[in-house]
Amino acid sequence: METDPAHDGRTPPPGASVVRLPTEVDIGVGAQVRDDLFAALTRRGVDLVVDARGVAFMDSTGVNALIRARERAELMSGSIHVVSGARHVRRLLEITQLTEVLHLVGTLDEAFDCLCSNRSEHSCAPPGEAVPPSSPPPG
């Protein structure tokens, strides 16, 4: 996984890091993905942008790694944004009711803009459903 500070010609906001997920996120790489997400939070900042645009397959192991990273980020008063336009990733997060909890957005720009906006609410949340960075998961 990559943790390069510049992505698509844009640098993440201060206190944020971007981690690009591998093409397949399954039981074979799940623990490494989780460890890489944790390491990015520890090294670079409390806000994590997970670049899942290149993910062709993700199973429950990948979802678990994202949830654990969210928990870690929130313990540090940070947040997580998952970036993906892929239908299968979006559908997986919709079925598990994690699109809002993981702040699913379609582009890096959306994630970066949200992190640069008012920190009391996520600007990437659907209208009328703004989610504070440290709110507990629904349900």
N, C-alpha and C positions, 0 to 999 in steps of 0.2 A: 504494500500500500504506500501511496505517496503522501507526504506531508509538506510538500513544497509551499512556501509562503505566497507565491503569486499564481493566480488561476485566471485563465481567460483574460489576461492583461490587467487584472485588477488585484490589488492586495487586500487581504482581509482586514477588517477594522482592528484597532488595538484590542488585545485581550482575546482575540479569536484565532482559531486555527482551522485549517481545512484538511480533511483526510479523504482521499479517494479510495473507494472500495474496489476490490478485485471484481472481475467479470462474474465469477460465481462465488456466492457466499453461502456455504453449506457446512456441514459438520466437520469437513476436512480442514477448513480454515477459520471456523467460528471463534475458537479461542484466540487465534492470532489477531483477528479483526478486533475483538474485544480489547485485547492488550494494547493494540495500536491506538485505539480510540482513547483508552485511559492514559497512555503515554502522551498523546497530543494534548490532553487536558492538563497534565502535569507540567509539561515543558513550555507550552505556548500560551495558555490562557484558559479561562473558564467557559468561554463560548465556543461551541464546536459546530462546524459546518461539515456534514457528511456528504461528500460528492458521490452519489449513487447513480449518476447518469449513465455509466458504462456497465451497470449490473444487468446481466442477462438472466441470472437465476438467483433467487434467495429463498431459503427455507426458514423454518422456525429458529434455527441457530443464529441466523443473521438478525432476525427480529429481536431475539434475546440479547444479542450484543448491543443493539441500538438502545434497548430499554435500560440495560445496565449502564451504558454511557450517559444516558439521560439522568439516571439517578445520581451518578457521580458528579455530573455537571451541576445539578441542582444543589447537591451538598456543598458545592463550592460557590453557590449563588450565581451560577451560570445557566446556560441554556444549550439546546441542541436544535439544529435545523437539518433536515434531510432533504437533499436536492435530487429530484428525479422526475423526469417526464415520462418514463417508461410505464406503460399501462400495467404490466404485471407487478411492478413494485408498488405503484399507487394502489392497485387492487388489494394486494396483500395487507397493506397498512390500513386500508378502508375496512376490510373484513375484520381485522383485529381491533378496530376502532382506535387506531394510533395516529391518524393523520394530524390531528390537532396537538396531541401530546408530544409528538416528535416534530411538530412544526414543518410539515411537508410542504415544500415549495417546488416550483418548476425550474428555477434558474439560480445560479450563484448570485446574480444581482439582487434578486428578491431576498435571499438570505442576508446578504451584506447590508441591504437597505434597512431591513428589519432591525438588525443589530445596531445600526447607526441612529435609529429613531428613538422615541421616548421609551425608556427601559421599563416603565410600569405596565406597558401593554405591548404585545407583539403585533406589529403592523401587518404581519403576514397572515393573521387569523382572519377567517371569514367575517364580513360585517356583522356586528351584533354579537360576535363570539370571541372578542379579544381575550386572550389568555395571558395572565401574568406569568413571568418567567419561572416562578417557583410554585405554581399551582399544582396540586396533586392530580394524578390521573383521574379521569371521569369514572364513575361507577362505584 
